[in-house]
Amino acid sequence: MSKGILLVNLGSPDSTEVEDVRTYLREFLMDPKVIDSPWLIRKFVVELAILPKRPIESAKAYEKIWTQDGSPLIIYSKKLQTKVQHAIDVPVELAMRYKNPSIEFGLQQLYNKGVREVLVIPLYPQYTMSTTETVAEKVVQLQKKKFKDMEVKFLKAFYNHPDYVKVLGDSIKENLPVDFDQLLLSYHGIPERHDRKALAFGKRAKIPIVAYREQCYETTRLVSEYLQLPEDKVTTSFQSRLGRDPWIQPYTDVILENFPKEGVKKIAVCTPAFVADCLETLEEISMEGREDFLAAGGEEFTYIPCLNDRDDWAQVLIKWINGWLSNR
């Protein structure tokens, strides 16, 4: 049976035009794994409370990070795909959970090349229902509907995998200033109820599920150990909250505003929930987060880039893929 690889990341608008951003946000926010309310309530909230104004604000934010070649997330993901493909003998395709290139397009490309056994690699270190789970659900849905003779496997979350910890640690080490007060590891936040739902599902299905918050703290612990940093030099926080429901804490924006009051004036910030730089890392953290920290009295703010298309990160994926290929 011919084998192939599908790398999947979150996605990005096709452009910074407001309508393109609105289309992207509609697809993203209408996903029941993202806003997990009943369809009618979700539709009401998205169409009447979010989409009238948010796309305009988001379009301006995207304009700040957009490059000549387009979205940084897409660009870095394509470069990573190319590096992996050059070292792998089976087809490697790239897809986004939302917008383009779509998961259906990626699977079709593999299918057209004769692939009937696919390893799907969700490019999210930590597992949540709004990232890894929604990718798996979409892939399985398409497989059952359009690719019935295709077998699909998934790479599990790698938040505590030694290979990932090493490459993340090395990327931090290369960018960490000699003189710093705190290393802040800012992870994407989720509503508290998402963790409760995941744990409840694991209990019902008798599947060991680790809460997302615990996964993030474990990544922090392992990276701190790898870098040989004392606990009091590293802080974990969660960003990008939306709406009024309680999200997992502590919140990154609050931490950044409070740091200077606590005598923390020189910081470095890393975003380990993302493997490619995007709006949430470049605009929310490197731009807005920096501005908030300095306005609150901070003195030095160092942003540590995501893994993006680093050679060592590509080599980690190549190693994992070759391991899967050799075990079949």
Salt bridges, closest charged atoms under 4 A:
ASP14 OD2 - LYS99 NZ 3.79
GLU19 OE2 - ARG22 NH1 2.37
ASP31 OD2 - ARG97 NH2 3.28
ASP36 OD1 - ARG193 NH2 2.72
ASP36 OD1 - HIS194 NE2 3.22
ASP36 OD2 - LYS197 NZ 2.70
GLU47 OE2 - ARG26 NE 2.75
GLU47 OE2 - LYS43 NZ 3.28
GLU93 OE2 - LYS113 NZ 2.56
GLU104 OE2 - LYS146 NZ 2.50
GLU117 OE2 - ARG328 NE 2.59
GLU133 OE2 - LYS33 NZ 2.65
GLU137 OE2 - LYS33 NZ 3.65
ASP149 OD2 - ARG116 NE 3.36
GLU151 OE2 - LYS153 NZ 3.61
GLU151 OE2 - ARG328 NH2 3.07
ASP163 OD2 - HIS161 ND1 3.68
ASP163 OD2 - LYS319 NZ 3.18
ASP170 OD2 - LYS166 NZ 2.90
GLU174 OE1 - ARG310 NH1 2.95
ASP179 OD2 - LYS266 NZ 2.67
GLU218 OE2 - ARG221 NH2 2.68
GLU225 OE2 - ARG221 NH1 2.65
ASP245 OD2 - ARG193 NH1 2.86
ASP253 OD1 - ARG241 NH1 2.98
GLU283 OE2 - LYS64 NZ 3.29
ASP309 OD2 - LYS83 NZ 3.84
ASP311 OD1 - LYS83 NZ 2.64
ASP312 OD2 - ARG310 NH2 2.75
